[in-house]
Amino acid sequence: MMDSRKEKTDSPRLTCRDPEGRARLMPDVDLMAAIERLCQIEERGMGVLIMPRAEQQVRITEALKRKWKERRSGNASQ
């Protein structure tokens, strides 16, 4: 079994808090990587939950990813 302290040092930080205490993603962290890591944490405690995604949800997710990438690329050019 893996030592939890070793796991903490081997995995990069995904989140941080701003000066007001609100949760934020670390700079250059992929949102999907952060969600995947959250799933791993929850699965360790509660087991795996697999639900098929509806086609509409797949389209919404892809549209949100495109908008997020557009915003990120727009912010980088400013």
CNS distance restraints for C-alpha pairs under 8 A (distance, minus, plus):
assign (resid   2 and name CA) (resid   6 and name CA) 7.41 0.50 0.50
assign (resid   2 and name CA) (resid   7 and name CA) 7.11 0.50 0.50
assign (resid   3 and name CA) (resid   7 and name CA) 6.43 0.50 0.50
assign (resid   4 and name CA) (resid   8 and name CA) 6.24 0.50 0.50
assign (resid   5 and name CA) (resid   9 and name CA) 6.57 0.50 0.50
assign (resid   6 and name CA) (resid  10 and name CA) 6.17 0.50 0.50
assign (resid   7 and name CA) (resid  11 and name CA) 6.15 0.50 0.50
assign (resid   8 and name CA) (resid  12 and name CA) 7.77 0.50 0.50
assign (resid  13 and name CA) (resid  26 and name CA) 7.10 0.50 0.50
assign (resid  14 and name CA) (resid  25 and name CA) 5.80 0.50 0.50
assign (resid  14 and name CA) (resid  26 and name CA) 5.43 0.50 0.50
assign (resid  14 and name CA) (resid  29 and name CA) 6.27 0.50 0.50
assign (resid  14 and name CA) (resid  34 and name CA) 6.05 0.50 0.50
assign (resid  15 and name CA) (resid  23 and name CA) 6.76 0.50 0.50
assign (resid  15 and name CA) (resid  24 and name CA) 5.48 0.50 0.50
assign (resid  15 and name CA) (resid  25 and name CA) 4.31 0.50 0.50
assign (resid  15 and name CA) (resid  26 and name CA) 5.00 0.50 0.50
assign (resid  16 and name CA) (resid  23 and name CA) 5.86 0.50 0.50
assign (resid  16 and name CA) (resid  24 and name CA) 5.26 0.50 0.50
assign (resid  16 and name CA) (resid  25 and name CA) 6.08 0.50 0.50
assign (resid  16 and name CA) (resid  26 and name CA) 5.91 0.50 0.50
assign (resid  17 and name CA) (resid  21 and name CA) 5.19 0.50 0.50
assign (resid  17 and name CA) (resid  22 and name CA) 5.23 0.50 0.50
assign (resid  17 and name CA) (resid  23 and name CA) 4.58 0.50 0.50
assign (resid  17 and name CA) (resid  24 and name CA) 5.56 0.50 0.50
assign (resid  18 and name CA) (resid  22 and name CA) 5.49 0.50 0.50
assign (resid  18 and name CA) (resid  23 and name CA) 6.67 0.50 0.50
assign (resid  18 and name CA) (resid  24 and name CA) 6.78 0.50 0.50
assign (resid  25 and name CA) (resid  29 and name CA) 6.37 0.50 0.50
assign (resid  25 and name CA) (resid  31 and name CA) 7.74 0.50 0.50
assign (resid  29 and name CA) (resid  33 and name CA) 7.28 0.50 0.50
assign (resid  29 and name CA) (resid  34 and name CA) 7.25 0.50 0.50
assign (resid  30 and name CA) (resid  34 and name CA) 6.47 0.50 0.50
assign (resid  31 and name CA) (resid  35 and name CA) 6.30 0.50 0.50
assign (resid  32 and name CA) (resid  36 and name CA) 6.06 0.50 0.50
assign (resid  33 and name CA) (resid  37 and name CA) 6.21 0.50 0.50
assign (resid  34 and name CA) (resid  38 and name CA) 6.25 0.50 0.50
assign (resid  35 and name CA) (resid  39 and name CA) 6.21 0.50 0.50
assign (resid  36 and name CA) (resid  40 and name CA) 6.36 0.50 0.50
assign (resid  37 and name CA) (resid  41 and name CA) 6.35 0.50 0.50
assign (resid  38 and name CA) (resid  42 and name CA) 6.23 0.50 0.50
assign (resid  39 and name CA) (resid  43 and name CA) 5.89 0.50 0.50
assign (resid  40 and name CA) (resid  44 and name CA) 6.19 0.50 0.50
assign (resid  41 and name CA) (resid  45 and name CA) 6.76 0.50 0.50
assign (resid  42 and name CA) (resid  46 and name CA) 5.84 0.50 0.50
assign (resid  42 and name CA) (resid  47 and name CA) 7.23 0.50 0.50
assign (resid  43 and name CA) (resid  47 and name CA) 4.35 0.50 0.50
assign (resid  43 and name CA) (resid  48 and name CA) 5.01 0.50 0.50
assign (resid  43 and name CA) (resid  49 and name CA) 7.66 0.50 0.50
assign (resid  53 and name CA) (resid  57 and name CA) 6.24 0.50 0.50
assign (resid  53 and name CA) (resid  58 and name CA) 6.63 0.50 0.50
assign (resid  54 and name CA) (resid  58 and name CA) 6.52 0.50 0.50
assign (resid  55 and name CA) (resid  59 and name CA) 6.42 0.50 0.50
assign (resid  56 and name CA) (resid  60 and name CA) 6.24 0.50 0.50
assign (resid  57 and name CA) (resid  61 and name CA) 6.01 0.50 0.50
assign (resid  58 and name CA) (resid  62 and name CA) 6.24 0.50 0.50
assign (resid  59 and name CA) (resid  63 and name CA) 6.19 0.50 0.50
assign (resid  60 and name CA) (resid  64 and name CA) 6.14 0.50 0.50
assign (resid  61 and name CA) (resid  65 and name CA) 6.19 0.50 0.50
assign (resid  62 and name CA) (resid  66 and name CA) 6.28 0.50 0.50
assign (resid  63 and name CA) (resid  67 and name CA) 6.28 0.50 0.50
assign (resid  64 and name CA) (resid  68 and name CA) 6.07 0.50 0.50
assign (resid  65 and name CA) (resid  69 and name CA) 6.16 0.50 0.50
assign (resid  66 and name CA) (resid  70 and name CA) 6.15 0.50 0.50
assign (resid  67 and name CA) (resid  71 and name CA) 6.18 0.50 0.50
assign (resid  68 and name CA) (resid  72 and name CA) 6.15 0.50 0.50
assign (resid  69 and name CA) (resid  73 and name CA) 6.04 0.50 0.50
assign (resid  70 and name CA) (resid  74 and name CA) 6.00 0.50 0.50
assign (resid  71 and name CA) (resid  75 and name CA) 6.11 0.50 0.50
assign (resid  72 and name CA) (resid  76 and name CA) 6.21 0.50 0.50
assign (resid  73 and name CA) (resid  77 and name CA) 6.48 0.50 0.50
assign (resid  74 and name CA) (resid  78 and name CA) 6.73 0.50 0.50
